[in-house]
Amino acid sequence: MVNLNLSLIGWLHTAACVVAMAAFVPVMLARKGSRRHRAAGKVYALAYVLLSLTSLGIYSQQRFWFPHWLAIAGLVVLAAGWLAVRIKPAGWRYVHLIAMLLSAYNLFGGAVNEVFLRIAPLRAMAGDNILASPVVGMTHGVVMMAFTALIVFYVAASLLHARRRPILNSEL
């Protein structure tokens, strides 16, 4: 029913993915900048780095291919979001917000592929080539729309919040 024949690095990768997904929820629901948001954000970032690095060590196709490039892209996007908070250039909140949501989109998009690869009934629905499967493509489309909606919602909420509070000299 479920194929869990993973290497040691595969299990470490899976555990890091689960931790990052679990940390994503409080990051999104906690008040931005709060102690809870920052703590969950640190857990998310560390788990994301671990899952990306372990992804680079998984060679089920015996070659370096798009999941490896997505891991590198995810690290670049995560670093941009992390640096935005540390350096705080103009518009840093939007850079941070969009970068972190794009990293989470990469994480959840990878999860879509994994469930279609590992769960037998879903694998049967996808067919032999999950990369060309319309069912997998539609599922990715739903995930993409959900994250696009999150980006639009949080950017709009941040813009509204910024208009309501007085401008401080430190933010100029």
C-alpha positions as CSV (number, residue, x, y, z in Angstrom):
1,M,0.0,0.0,0.0
2,V,2.8,2.5,1.0
3,N,6.4,2.2,-0.2
4,L,8.6,3.2,2.7
5,N,11.8,1.5,1.5
6,L,14.1,4.4,2.2
7,S,17.8,4.7,2.8
8,L,19.0,6.2,6.1
9,I,19.4,9.6,4.4
10,G,15.9,9.2,2.9
11,W,14.5,8.7,6.4
12,L,16.4,11.8,7.7
13,H,15.1,13.8,4.7
14,T,11.5,12.6,5.4
15,A,11.8,13.5,9.1
16,A,13.1,17.0,8.3
17,C,10.3,17.5,5.8
18,V,7.7,16.5,8.4
19,V,9.3,18.9,11.0
20,A,9.4,21.8,8.5
21,M,5.7,21.2,7.5
22,A,4.7,21.0,11.2
23,A,6.6,24.2,11.9
24,F,5.1,26.0,9.0
25,V,1.6,26.0,10.6
26,P,2.6,28.0,13.7
27,V,4.8,30.3,11.6
28,M,1.8,31.2,9.5
29,L,-0.7,31.5,12.4
30,A,1.3,33.2,15.0
31,R,1.4,37.0,15.2
32,K,4.3,38.1,13.0
33,G,7.4,39.0,15.0
34,S,6.2,37.4,18.1
35,R,8.3,35.0,20.2
36,R,6.3,32.0,19.0
37,H,6.6,33.1,15.3
38,R,10.4,33.6,15.6
39,A,10.8,30.2,17.4
40,A,8.7,28.3,14.9
41,G,10.5,30.2,12.1
42,K,13.9,29.0,13.4
43,V,12.7,25.4,13.6
44,Y,11.3,25.7,10.0
45,A,14.5,27.2,8.7
46,L,16.8,24.6,10.3
47,A,14.6,21.8,9.2
48,Y,14.4,23.2,5.7
49,V,18.2,23.5,5.4
50,L,18.5,19.9,6.6
51,L,15.9,18.6,4.2
52,S,17.5,20.5,1.3
53,L,21.0,19.2,2.1
54,T,19.7,15.6,2.5
55,S,17.9,15.9,-0.8
56,L,21.2,16.6,-2.4
57,G,22.4,13.2,-1.2
58,I,19.4,11.2,-2.6
59,Y,20.2,9.7,-6.0
60,S,17.3,7.4,-6.8
61,Q,17.7,8.2,-10.5
62,Q,21.5,7.8,-10.3
63,R,21.9,11.3,-11.6
64,F,21.7,15.0,-10.5
65,W,18.3,16.1,-11.7
66,F,15.4,18.6,-11.0
67,P,14.8,17.7,-7.4
68,H,18.4,18.5,-6.6
69,W,18.1,21.9,-8.4
70,L,14.9,22.6,-6.5
71,A,16.8,21.9,-3.3
72,I,19.4,24.4,-4.3
73,A,16.7,27.0,-5.3
74,G,14.9,26.4,-2.0
75,L,18.1,27.2,-0.1
76,V,18.7,30.3,-2.1
77,V,15.1,31.5,-1.5
78,L,15.2,30.6,2.2
79,A,18.5,32.5,2.5
80,A,16.9,35.6,0.9
81,G,14.1,35.5,3.4
82,W,16.4,34.9,6.3
83,L,18.8,37.7,5.2
84,A,15.9,40.1,4.7
85,V,15.1,39.9,8.4
86,R,18.7,40.2,9.5
87,I,19.7,43.1,7.2
88,K,16.2,44.8,7.0
89,P,16.6,46.7,3.7
90,A,13.6,48.7,2.4
91,G,10.7,46.4,1.8
92,W,12.3,43.6,3.9
93,R,8.9,42.4,5.2
94,Y,7.7,41.6,1.7
95,V,11.0,39.9,0.7
96,H,10.8,37.8,3.9
97,L,7.2,36.9,3.5
98,I,7.4,36.0,-0.2
99,A,10.7,34.1,0.1
100,M,9.4,32.0,3.0
101,L,6.1,31.2,1.3
102,L,8.0,30.3,-1.9
103,S,10.2,28.0,0.2
104,A,7.1,26.4,1.7
105,Y,5.6,26.0,-1.8
106,N,8.7,24.1,-2.8
107,L,8.4,21.9,0.3
108,F,4.7,21.1,-0.2
109,G,5.2,20.7,-4.0
110,G,7.8,18.1,-3.2
111,A,5.4,16.4,-0.9
112,V,2.9,16.1,-3.7
113,N,5.5,14.2,-5.8
114,E,6.3,12.0,-2.8
115,V,2.8,10.9,-2.1
116,F,2.2,10.1,-5.7
117,L,5.4,8.0,-5.7
118,R,4.9,6.3,-2.4
119,I,1.2,5.6,-2.0
120,A,0.2,2.7,-4.3
121,P,-3.4,3.8,-5.2
122,L,-2.1,7.3,-6.0
123,R,0.8,5.9,-8.0
124,A,-1.8,3.9,-10.0
125,M,-3.8,7.1,-10.7
126,A,-0.7,8.9,-11.8
127,G,0.5,6.2,-14.2
128,D,4.0,5.2,-15.1
129,N,5.4,8.7,-15.6
130,I,4.3,10.9,-12.7
131,L,6.1,13.9,-14.2
132,A,3.6,13.9,-17.2
133,S,0.5,12.8,-15.2
134,P,-2.5,15.2,-15.5
135,V,-3.6,14.2,-12.0
136,V,-0.2,15.1,-10.5
137,G,-0.2,18.3,-12.6
138,M,-3.6,19.3,-11.3
139,T,-2.6,18.6,-7.7
140,H,0.4,20.8,-8.2
141,G,-1.9,23.5,-9.7
142,V,-4.0,23.4,-6.5
143,V,-0.9,23.7,-4.3
144,M,0.4,26.6,-6.5
145,M,-2.9,28.4,-6.3
146,A,-3.1,28.0,-2.5
147,F,0.4,29.4,-2.0
148,T,-0.3,32.2,-4.5
149,A,-3.4,33.1,-2.4
150,L,-1.3,33.0,0.8
151,I,1.2,35.4,-0.8
152,V,-1.5,37.8,-1.9
153,F,-3.3,37.6,1.4
154,Y,-0.3,38.2,3.6
155,V,1.2,40.9,1.4
156,A,-2.2,42.7,1.4
157,A,-2.5,42.3,5.1
158,S,1.0,43.6,5.6
159,L,0.3,46.6,3.4
160,L,-2.9,47.4,5.3
161,H,-1.1,47.0,8.6
162,A,1.8,49.3,7.4
163,R,-0.7,52.0,6.4
164,R,-2.4,52.0,9.8
165,R,0.7,52.4,12.0
166,P,2.8,55.6,12.1
167,I,6.1,55.6,10.2
168,L,9.0,55.4,12.5
169,N,12.4,57.0,11.7
170,S,14.0,53.5,12.0
171,E,11.9,52.2,9.2
172,L,12.9,55.0,6.7
